[in-house]
Amino acid sequence: MNPNIKKVLILAPHPDDGEFGCGATLNKFIQNGATVRYVAFSPCEASVPHGLPKDILYKELNKATSKLGIKPENVTTFDFPVRYLSDHRQAILEELVKMNREFKPDLVIAPNSKDIHQDHNTIHKEALRAFKMTRVLGYELPWNDVAFENRFYVKLDRSNISRKIEAINQYESQSFRAYKEDEFFYSLGKMRGVQVGSEYAEAFEVIRWILD
């Protein structure tokens, strides 16, 4: 891992996006001594399955991030409404600018530019504005990506992928989703690994890369 990357900020429009997109990479950063801060913007109350508590996803988020090794004090959540983040663009931008000023991340990992979900697109665009002087990568979510420029890879081992899957499995309220199956993420990690001569890997879009 790049020794100059000591503080990593992951931007997740919804709980679980960060784990799906780059959970194994976050685990590797933590193993290598980096501080990882995880930010989720919506509790997705309108999408919670009937009969479950409206805050269930944020409760599951706390369990999931702990599986990756992220400290509780490094998890930040907001209450913006799911599917309507674009209506709160300026407020989100102001929060991101504040994070940049206070946390000063060496790397930001956000939704990629080809992600078609409206909330993901909003976070992508506001991240570009807030962190234009910072390294920025876009994570992969195949079910949302109409295209994906996989130009950047992080080599991983099976333990990193296993931690990612452990984290994803904390989202029991989302067990109905087809892409939540363990085998999907082992297979995706294996495919990306084959592309770079590694046991496993996660792929990213290079949005901005800066060499010191």
Secondary structure, 3 states (H helix, E strand, C coil): CCCCCCEEEEEECCCCHHHHHHHHHHHHHHHCCCEEEEEECCCCHHHCCCCCCCCHHHHHHHHHHHHHCCCHHHEEECCCCCCCHHHHHHHHHHHHHHHHHHHCCCEEEEECCCECCHHHHHHHHHHHHHCCCCEEEEECCCCCECCCCCCEEEEECHHHHHHHHHHHCCCHHHCCCHHHCHHHHHHHHHHHHHHCCCCEEEEEEEEECCCC
